[in-house]
Amino acid sequence: MRIDLKTSRREEFVDITGLVARAVAASGVSSGAALVFCPHTTAAVTINENADPDVVADLTRGLADLAPRDAGWRHAEGNSDGHLKSSLVGPSLTVPIEGGRLALGTWQGIYFCEFDGPRSRHVSVTLLAGPELP
Ligand code: ZN
């Protein structure tokens, strides 16, 4: 299943927890895993706190410290910082499904991470159904 997104800034963390949860609920899978995959080279997906918005602000700042935009990169497109952040954060997540729901921790949310927006983007969600365990 594909989730289409439109980002609005060059760097942005978009909380997609509800969209992924809806896909799980619609599938009827009660036990298994959701594979969330980002097919872009200047974006990523991650799980982190979705209670205090300062957390994603700090993640954005910390990643900019690790991968400054202007650092004499070779890639002529001017978005090497985005490519680097994409590889640091990673292209996929696997989230357990228990009782028909995403088994996330209390403070965890699933984020789509934009590092070279604004753009039209998407993630794919693949549901892996497993046996119901006691
Ligand atoms: Zn590029």
Boltz pocket constraint, residues with backbone or C-beta under 6 A from the ligand:
constraints:
  - pocket:
      binder: B
      contacts: [[A, 75], [A, 77], [A, 78], [A, 79], [A, 80], [A, 83]]
      max_distance: 6.0
